[in-house]
């Protein structure tokens, strides 16, 4: 069974643009509902998909976080080349880390960081996420149980240098948080793992934006854009962006 590869998503609605970023092992499906909600509120949205994501898990290990970051940079440049002069950025999980890195690197109107593991200092847990993704992906391919077991074993013994690089790019981003001056919204699921819950206040306390806030979602875990409170998450992101002082209007 062939699984359709998720594609980058672009919805052009108005002069205010948002770069929307998914997480590790995720795809644009993680932020699709948010993208359409923002579009309904008059925002142009571009959500790139990272190299090696949305396809067989082995492909992910053949790419690196630097490759994924370059996909993010190309996404920002794509909006610029389209003529959008004011760009906000929002991301979930690793996409949240990347959204902060974008705000450290490029001019942005605002930054929304959702469940970003900015306090990560090792690659613990990353392979577990990849393994779960691989098992689910292979089951959707209708492979036999024996074949899945064999392929998962091969995945276990495959070099995983790229996972260590996730830690490096996260730590580099953490070191530059104080350079963020754009309005910042931190969003965090209260049922998420400890790493993410520790990261949220760290971001809030380190960025130098005059306008910054944190919102906790009491009934949500990690991917809050798909969780029980997703509608409220979508509304909160749109409301936050509406409060930003854009120089242009729809």
C-alpha positions, 0 to 999 in steps of 0.5 A, a space after each residue: 500500500 502506497 502512503 500519500 506523502 504530505 506536501 507543503 501547504 500554502 494558503 494565500 489570503 492577505 498581506 500578513 503572512 505566517 510561517 507555520 512549522 511542524 515537529 520531529 517525525 510530524 508533517 504539515 498534517 499537524 498544523 493543517 487545521 491551524 493553517 486553515 483557521 488562520 486563513 479564515 482570519 485573513 492570514 496568508 500561511 505557508 507550512 513547509 514539510 521538512 526533508 525526510 518527513 512524512 515518508 518512510 522513517 529510514 529516510 528521516 535518518 538520511 537527513 539532518 536537522 540542518 537539512 530541516 532548518 534549511 527547509 525552514 529558511 527556504 519557507 521564510 524566503 518563499 514568503 519573501 519572494 512572494 512579496 510578503 514584507 511582514 512575516 510571523 512564525 509559529 511552530 509545534 515541538 521541534 517546529 517551536 524550536 525552529 520558530 524561535 530560531 527564525 525569530 533569532 535569525 530573521 525579522 519577524 512580526 511575532 513568534 508563537 512557540 508551542 510545546 518547544 523542548 528548548 531545555 533539551 540537552 540530550 537525545 533521550 526520547 527522540 529514537 522512541 518517537 521515531 520508533 513509534 512513528 516507524 511502527 505506525 507507518 509500516 503498519 499502514 503499509 500493510 506489511 506483514 508482522 515478520 517484515 515489520 519486526 525485521 525492519 524495526 530491528 534494522 532501524 534500531 541498528 542504523 546510525 542515528 547521528 542526526 538525532 544527536 544533532 537535534 540536541 545541538 541545534 536546540 542548545 544553539 537556539 536556547 543560547 540565543 533566546 535573549 536576542 528575541 525582541 518580537 512579541 512572543 506567545 508560548 503555548 504548552 500542554 499541561 499533560 505534556 512530558 516534563 521536558 516540555 513543561 520545564 521549557 515553557 517558562 524558560 522561554 518566557 523568562 529568557 526572551 527579551 520581548 516586551 510583549 510576551 505571555 504563556 498559555 497553559 492547556 490543562 487537558 492537552 498533551 504534546 501536539 496541542 494543535 491536534 488535541 482536545 483543546 485544538 479549537 481553543 489553541 487555534 483561536 488563541 494563536 489567531 487572537 495573539 496575531 491580531 493584537 500584533 501591530 502590523 504595518 499593513 492591513 487586510 
